[in-house]
Amino acid sequence: MDARLKVRYASHSYEISPSQPAALACIPDADSPTRYILRNPSLEHEAWGNLVRSGFHWSPSDGFARLQGQESILQFLSGPYLWMQKEWQVRLEERLSFSLEKNIETIEPSVRVSGSAGGWFDFSVSYPTTSGEMLSQDEVWSLLRSGRTYQKRSKDGKVLLLDTQAMEEFQEVLVDAQPQQTRGTFRVAQAHASFLEKTFEENQWSVIHEGSGAEGLTSSIDLFQSFKASLPEQTKKIRDYQWQGVLWMQSLFEKGYGGILADDMGLGKTLQVITWMGLNREIARSKNEEALPCLVICPTSLVFNWVAECLKWMPGLKVLAVEGSGREGTFAQLRQHDVIVTSYALIRRDLPHYQSQHFQTIFLDEAQHIKNRNTQNAQAVKAVRADHRLVITGTPLENSVLDLWSIFDFLMPGYLGAAKDFKERYEQPILKGGTASLQRLRRRVAPFLLRRTKEVVRPEIPERLDHILYCELSPEQRSVYQQVMELGRRQLMEIAGQKNPSSKSRMMVLTSILRMRQICCDARMAVEKPMEWKRPSAKLELFEELLDGSLDGGHRMLVFSQFVGMLSILRDRLEERSIDYCYLDGSTRQRGKVVERFEQSSIPVFLISLKAGGTGLNLTGADTVLHFDPWWNPAVESQATARAHRIGQKKVVNNYKLIARQTIEENILKMQSKKQQQLDAMLESGGHELGKSLAWDEIAALLDGDLK
């Protein structure tokens, strides 16, 4: 069997092969001599790799990819070929097409679904061929176990092909859904229904609904059903996509499922939740029903922001903030309020008070605070009783897909299985590039995760322009940096080969990395002894150039740094130049007043600690964002940038990132790119906290990569 592989860009097709030179990645457009077509070499290489993995070999003499041997051809037709038909445009020569039609049949699984009491669904799978012959389930499983994916049938002599990839996927889904099985019939929990249906749909299996469950899988998990109720007056301006989010939450509530509202930062997740709480209360009152209070758990800095937003959008809600040293007297009042707002820090201390209560719904804002299942935060919020649970976050994944497991362990315990099994079946294969595991996980969580992006639902939000600006370390910085880098190198070599380095060894390496990052910002932060500096910070010089341009252009700038020491240096420089500014870090009191002062004035600069002010603030008065130092996690930086690039912004937002060349910061950029690819695929702190968020091999790569 011979094949040729072509790629199409717009109206132009090009044949590709292993011998094609890389220089041809950019070629003239035949329709317009002044234009060039930029090809995607990596994607083309991946496509060619799919052919090679399917058994084809390159024949340079005639320019074909060739597959030889009947066994190899049948294996190809029963696996990769069926996948290619779904993903690529496949054209067969007439002679080959006739031969396949005459000699080959495919086994086309069919699913029958019937309703069952108690929130369960029964389904069975049959295995007919295209001519109507029927294989038993035992025959199909036996065929799979044998490693062969085809067999001859004596009736007409045709070869029967089985889509092995689809069957393997079905087996994996059965492991995930953990059905009960009796006489060939599977019984699964209703929560898995959409997951199963999507699997059948993607593999093009037919689904037949029968019996009392005529609506079958589709209606059992219809997450966008209409809920007939009028909007309260205060929310008449709610946007269509936000109202869809409210309906989605109500549908989950009715079904008894948890969910993740994961809209892009700046799209009004808080408004959607408040609207749902208010509407839910109105419906309960109309039925003369008592509604238990809702509990909102959020970062300390956002407690009073939630209270203010509730009063703004739903003034009829009775809201109680459980915060501060005088909160003891508030616990007796919980049942007298509609919404209780407290922080992750206090829920741990006050847990006995909350365990004695029962809530209608628990909302977790910024759920990355429970991404580690072993933390006190995670254990505390899971110990509070509620009928319904919902998570609000623009970044459901920050480090790995295991973050998602921890969130679902709060929302729907057991739905994603045990943590150990999840790591083996999802996290490890996905980290190795396993697309099948990634696609299966996406299907599994899709019914319970709602995510919309600015580009899709709010195209009127002005564009965000991202810029990376590089600078060379000053000679003084480079000298100090080199010393610390060499120290880190020696530390890394001393523990090379150790699978589990001691805490002391890890801390030594982390300290070196921290100091290297500080030196990239300003050498004065990492050198304790007094020194006379000529140029302690090349970034500071670059910052002042950007600041001058921003001031001249009438722009207003948010400046983020993970280092409070760097913010102090910037603050001193602004004061030396008599430039007005606002300042916010973890020690800032009355954050709301600081934000209000910036938003209601023309103050040109706002210095913000990334950890303290990267979330929960609305700062659309600024149109320029500057990240003074990079962090490994792109989601954290995106959250910070979204303080300005969100609903209400009227100007194009310029987002700058300052990077010191030939330093660890360039390695952090590479890591960001890798992390962003992982996050995009799944969805469409500072200092020594690095060691809590990154795997040890990633930490070592940051330092070792810098030395190469």
TAWO-V707021 format. One record per run of one state. SS is the DSSP state (hx for helix, st for strand, lp for the rest). FROM is the first residue (numbers start at 0). TO is the last residue. If there is no record, write none. Layout:
BEGIN
SS/FROM/TO ; SS/FROM/TO
END
This chain:
BEGIN
lp/0/0 ; st/1/2 ; lp/3/3 ; st/4/8 ; lp/9/10 ; st/11/15 ; lp/16/20 ; hx/21/24 ; st/25/28 ; lp/29/30 ; st/31/37 ; lp/38/39 ; hx/40/52 ; lp/53/55 ; st/56/58 ; lp/59/62 ; st/63/65 ; lp/66/68 ; hx/69/76 ; lp/77/78 ; hx/79/86 ; lp/87/92 ; hx/93/102 ; st/103/115 ; lp/116/118 ; st/119/128 ; lp/129/132 ; st/133/134 ; lp/135/135 ; hx/136/145 ; lp/146/148 ; st/149/151 ; lp/152/157 ; st/158/160 ; lp/161/162 ; hx/163/176 ; lp/177/178 ; st/179/181 ; lp/182/183 ; st/184/188 ; hx/189/201 ; lp/202/204 ; st/205/209 ; lp/210/214 ; hx/215/219 ; lp/220/231 ; hx/232/234 ; lp/235/238 ; hx/239/254 ; lp/255/257 ; st/258/260 ; lp/261/267 ; hx/268/285 ; lp/286/292 ; st/293/297 ; lp/298/298 ; hx/299/312 ; lp/313/317 ; st/318/320 ; lp/321/325 ; hx/326/335 ; lp/336/337 ; st/338/342 ; hx/343/348 ; lp/349/349 ; hx/350/354 ; lp/355/357 ; st/358/364 ; lp/365/365 ; hx/366/369 ; lp/370/374 ; hx/375/381 ; lp/382/384 ; st/385/391 ; lp/392/400 ; hx/401/410 ; lp/411/417 ; hx/418/430 ; lp/431/433 ; hx/434/445 ; lp/446/447 ; st/448/449 ; lp/450/452 ; hx/453/456 ; lp/457/462 ; st/463/470 ; lp/471/473 ; hx/474/493 ; lp/494/501 ; hx/502/520 ; lp/521/521 ; hx/522/524 ; lp/525/536 ; hx/537/551 ; lp/552/555 ; st/556/560 ; lp/561/562 ; hx/563/575 ; lp/576/579 ; st/580/583 ; lp/584/589 ; hx/590/598 ; lp/599/603 ; st/604/608 ; hx/609/612 ; lp/613/622 ; st/623/626 ; lp/627/632 ; hx/633/640 ; lp/641/651 ; st/652/659 ; lp/660/662 ; hx/663/682 ; lp/683/685 ; hx/686/692 ; lp/693/694 ; hx/695/706 ; lp/707/707
END
